[in-house]
Amino acid sequence: MIDEDRYCIDILTQVKAVQAALKKVEGELLSDHADHCLASAIASDDQDERERKVAELVALLLKKT
């Protein structure tokens, strides 16, 4: 679109749409991770695995973009 010299607002609208789509995918992945990986680790008898999964999630959530 930029190469085609499209109107800035049209480009920004598309950028916002892509960002919204990525945010939705991120939410779905986070939910899936919590429902499966994290829940499995919490239910297990492996204390190290529980701590590792929680630390992994916290580190991700604290990561700056």
Secondary structure, 3 states (H helix, E strand, C coil): CCCCCCCHHHHHHHHHHHHHHHHHHHHHHHHHHHHHHHHHHHHCCCHHHHHHHHHHHHHHHHCCC
